[in-house]
């Protein structure tokens, strides 16, 4: 009975070692060298990331200019980092940009 227990323990240990990953895969890095901008007098926001890997997008919280002062959240499509593409987002008509930023993913 002791031999069987040792054999099972040894087999489980060997399987555990064999199932461990051999090495780490390629490192995923978030986009780098990012900047954002808003339209100052116009209801839009932009973002651009010129380095790294992964993707980025621009988001904005928009505020209605008149009563009842509703808020809206808008976000652009994801752009590949380093693609030289600028992400754009526009607020709905009658809204202005309240806050904006860049979303990152590896």
N, C-alpha and C positions, 0 to 999 in steps of 0.2 A: 504494500500500500504506500509506503514511504517513497519507493522508487517512482511510482506513478505520479505522485504529487510533485516530486522534483522535476520529472519529465514535463509535466503540464506547466510548471512555473518557468522552466527553461524555454519551452516553446513559446509561451506568452511573451517572455522577455525578448526573444529573437524576433518575433513578429513585430513587436513594438519598435525595435531598433530599425528594422527594415522599412517600416511604414513612415519613419521620420523623413521629412524633406531633406534632400541631399544638400541643397544650398538655397540661399535666398534668390528669388527671381530678380529681374531688373527693378531697380528702385523707381518708384513712381514719385514724381515731383510736381508740385502745383505750379501753375503759371507764375512767371516773375516779370518784373519791370512793367507793372500795370499802372494805368492812370485812368481817372474818371473825370467827367466834365458835364456840366449842365448847360442848357441853352440860355441862361440868364433871363432874356426877355421872351424866350419861346419855351413851350412845355415839352422838352425832351432831355434825355441824358445819354451819354456815350461812355464806353469803356474800351480799352485796348491793352493787350498784354503781348509784349514783344519777345518774351523768352520763356523757358521752362517747357514742361509738357502738360498734357491734360487739356482742359477747356475753361473758358470763362464766359460770363454773361453780365449784362448790366441790369440793375433793377431800380425801380423808383417808387416812392410813395407819393401819390398825387392828391392834391386837395382842391375841392371844388371852390371856385371863386365867389360863390353866392350861396345864400341860405338854401338848403340845410347844411352846407359845408361838408358834404360827403367826402370820404377818402377812398382812393382806389390804389391797388398794388398792381404794378405791371412789371414784366420781365421779358428780356429778349431771348432769342434762340442762343444755344451754346455755340461758341466759336472756338476752333482749335488754337491753342497757344502757339505763338510764333507764326501765325498764318498771315499777318499783316492786315487782318480784317478788323474793322471797328464794329462793335456791337451797339446798336441804337435801340432806343425805346421812346415812345411818345405817350404822353398823358392824353386821356380823352378830351374832347372839345369842352372848353369851359373850366378846365382844371389847370393847376400849376404844379411844378415839381416842389415837393416839400423836402424830401430827403432822397438820396440816391447812393448807390455803391456798386461794387463789383462782386459777383459770385464766382468762386473758384472750385474746381474739382480736379482731382488727380487722374 
